[in-house]
Structure formats: C-alpha cells, structure tokens
C-alpha cells in the first residue's frame, strides 16, 4: 500500500528531505510532512555571501532566510542542516548569468539554479542522507502515470512555477514531491499560522536573489569589469540613431531608458553582441512567429524523436508571466523549431520556452528548451531584412 507520497512504506519509515529556503512555502511543506508522520530532515542551501543580504527584504538562500529556516525547524522539532554551496552557485548560476547577458541574451538564473544546484547537487545530498524523496515548496503538481511521475500545472495558476522547472529530468521528477501543488497561497499561509511558524506573514521573494533591486547591469559590471562596451543604437531600417554604453543595459522589448528621441515610440528589437549594436524599432518589429530552440528537455509521454514530421500541436509559454499559447513543435534536421500560431512580441533569446498539453490548470508539462534565436514575423520590417533574419536564425 502506498502512502501519501506514493512510497510503499509507512510514513514513519519514509525519510523526506525538505529543501527549506526560509520562506513560507517550503516551511509549510516541512510542517505538512511532519504532521503526516514522516521522518523529516530540513536542508537549507547557502548560495551566496549572506552578509550582504541579512537585512534585504525579498531575498532568499542568504543570511536572514537561513535563520528563519533554522527557527522553523526548531519549532517543528526536525533536524536541520545548512550546506555551503556558494562556489557551486557562483560557477553554475551567477557566472553563466553574466556570460549570457554579455552575449545579448536575457537569462533566467532560477532555471539554472533548479537544474544544477537544487535538483542535481541537493538531490544527491538527499539520497546520501537516506531520503526516499526530496520535497520542495514549488507550486506544481506531479502524479504517477505508468509507473513514473508526470508534472502538471498547479491549482493556483497565479503561483504556477512550472516554467522554472522545465529542465527537470524524468529521474529527478521521480524523486521529487511538490506538496503545495493542490493548494492556493492563502491556504498555505493559513497552514503556516496553524503550525505556529514565525514566517507565516513573511513576504515572498521578489528579485533574483543575487541581484539587489533588480539592477542586473551593476552585478554584471562587478563580475565582468570590461563587459559594458559602447556601441551604436541602430534602427531596423539601418539608420544609426546614436550610441549606448553597453548592451548589458538593455533587454528585448524595452522602451524606457533607450536614450534616443525620434518623435516615435521605439523598442529594443534585437541585441547584436558581436557588433555591439542595440537594434530598435516600432512595436510591430517585436513580432515573432518562429523560435529556434536549444537544449530541449522532454518530460512528456514518449520522446522528442516521436514528434511527427507535420509537427506536434501543444501550448507554449515564452515568458514566466505570460499564459501558454497555441504552438506547433517541429524537428528540422534535428533542430527544434516552434511555430507560435498567434505570434508573440518581445520574445528574447536566453529565455525559456516551456511546453504544455493544454493551457488549463490541469495542463501537463511536456518539457521545454532555451530560446536560441527568434525569427521576426515581418511586421515593421522590410522584405530584405525579414528574409535575411530568417536565413541567419536558421543557420
């Protein structure tokens, strides 16, 4: 007979390692597992210099949060360990974040953190501790299908974190549990109060944990002092409109802070790192219909190779804050190409593109990949530029 975690053991004989960030979500997960009688161990990762973030609201995995996690563990009466993963985090997450920005991309370090530090290193640590499962406070659901776990969107779509977990492998998914996937955030906070946890009213993490106040360029310039090289601001029609002080100060879709006055609204359309160009144009020039993907991870039924030549109809999410939209996934000479049926604007290389079998709260996560290149839809561009962009994007 299976317990509530789908393990064929009694709860008291089932060891659960809970990844405790110091926030309300993971703290409630620890409380739930303890209440159900599991053998619970809390583990908190120290990911960067906690001295800088002890008093900064909205951070995670640093000073005050580690103290909060420790207090929660004491309240629940569970063992608690703090693991120093600073070097690994800097190498696999912070450095890659900086390199991606310098290359003109818009990276998502939270995915890289889940992919390397949390669901690789921490997962192995959990196994070393004799754990049967690793439980986290992510708002997604998983359940057994044909002997293996599949991932689904949560009940509370406002809290949906499946976008950040697309790189989870099938083996990792079998070992992971997400107890909050069937709950709403208010319900989670109510449980925190019920458990008497000091973090019950603690605010959620806001910015990227190692980027204070969202100032990405400051972090990159500190890590890579020569990264901010000046260059030209170029209109999509070829006109040079001015200069900039480094492409790291810009992102695709940006309108404010471009520093160019032409009498028309201008948006950042592309970043050409090699030529140090910030390409701007009207809003229509942001339109994208096709995306070239790299490093695709498939966790749906079958395999990526099973996709028919005509393509697979699914729903795709190209930003964490956008809903899944109809799309068609194809393999072209081994390269994953996604056709956005209704088009999208402001799609940026370096972001994730996540696949679902539908757009509702029961949608299964099929996997996803990194956006390598985008192919303009043609709106706001001349015919020559559209053709050239398509050729370059598919190389």
Secondary structure, 3 states (H helix, E strand, C coil): CCCCCCCCCCHHHCEEEEECCCCHHHHHHHHHHHHCCCEEEEEEEECCCHHHCCCCCCCCCCHHHHHHHHHHHHHHCCEEEEEECHHHHHHHHHHHHHHHHHCCCCCCHHHHHHHHHHHHHHHHHHHHCCCCEEECCCCEEEEEECCEEEEEECCCHHHCCHHHHCCCCHHHHHHEECCCCCCCHHHHHHHHHHCCCCCCCCCCCCCCCCCHHHCHHHHHHHHCCCCCCCEEEEECCCCEEEEECCHHHCCCCCCCCCCCCCCCCCEEEEEECCCCEEEEECHHHHEEEEEEEEEEEECCCCCHHHCCCCCEEEEEECCCCCCCEEEEEEEECCEEEEEEEEEEECCCCCCEEEEECCCCCCCEEEEEEEEEEEEECCCCCCHHHHHHHHHHHCC
